[in-house]
Amino acid sequence: MNIQKIILLFFFVVICLCGRDFYNILGVARSASKKEIKKAYRKLAMKYHPDKNPDDDSAADKFKEIGEAYETLIDDDKRQTFDRHGEEGVKKMNQHGGGGHDPFANFFGHFGFGHQQEPRENRGSDVVVDLLVTLEELYLGNFVTIVRNKPVYKETSGTRKCNCRMEMKTIMTGPGSFQMTQHQVCDNCKAVKLETETEEIELEVEPGMQDGMTQKFSGRGEPHMEGEHGDLYFKVVTQKHPVFERKGDDLYTNVTISLQESLVGFEMSLKHLDNHLVNIKRDKVTWHGATIMKKGEGMPNFENRHKLGSLYITFDVKFPRGELTAEEKDSIRTILKQADVQKAYNGH
């Protein structure tokens, strides 16, 4: 067997052992830029989104696979680990909390039975950012690019004390007499300075998301000089809508009609969040404060996007201004044929 065949066989074995090829899944080259990766992800995510393929189970699996590939290749640390160790390396990295840790390091050190590395106590603070979204985005879903300035520590000239800890020291004070004292021990590390970097974060606003829901980005929070970054959370905050109010999976709105419409009936169309029209038709008398329900015209459920809430429409009757003549009043009495009703009651 010549050397070329041996090399090809070697790479075939490596690919089999390391799992899926995320570059191939997104259809990009291994040298692809972040912009190219994002563009490929957007295109494939729209194509295989479960809402566009409700009867195709394979599309949901493909959508999930695309998301896993994107999450890995868009993160510098994960991408570097994937390039070196494949999918299994990324899985190992996630098990150890990320943070640039080489997942294969444990294969070459800490031999023993049941040994576990002690968790690192030093860690940057978590950051929570409000993600302002519209009802339209929560109804249809959307991909959002966030540009963020994040603080990072960069090495600079000089040294600093680091990894300081307290250690016990035993001193002989006399024949057979010892004294234990505690003192601080530090290492010397390179000096660092705090700088600001600009990063783009791609996230998905999923249909049916609720206020207060968060999306977590591990290791993108505040830095720590001697430890790992904290995490970054985006918290959904719904902006006020001019027409609809959301409560759970239901939508609420008010429609103003004239006194004439309330008495003789009316028909109208209400534009929904995706611009489809909801037909409203009333042949009966509609009193002020009356509410009707349109089933299936509410918000999509976050867990099951094919399940929709209801739309509740409350009517406000606008009375005409101006004075009526005696003849007009008599005509109204003749048409309505109502007896006088004056009754006081506690309305609460």
Buried (B, 14 or more C-beta within 10 A) or exposed (E): EEEEEEEEEEEEEEEEEBBBBBBEBBBBEEEBEBEBBBBBBBEBBEEBBBBEBEEEEEBBEBBEBBBBBBBBBBBEBBBBBBEEBBBBBBEBBBEBBBBEBBBBEBEEEEEEEEEEEEEEEEBBEBBEBEBEBBBBBBBBBBBBEBEBEBBEBEEEEEEBEBEEEEEEEEEEEEEEEEEEEEEEEEEEBEBBEEEEEEBEBBBBBBBBBBEEBBBEBBBBBBBBEBBBBBBBBBEBEBEEBEBBBBEEBBBBBBBEBEEEBBBEBBEEEBEBBEEEEBEBEBEEEBEEEBEEEBEEBBBBBBEEBEBBBBBBBEBEBEEEEEEEEEEEEEEEEEEEEEEEEEEEEEEE
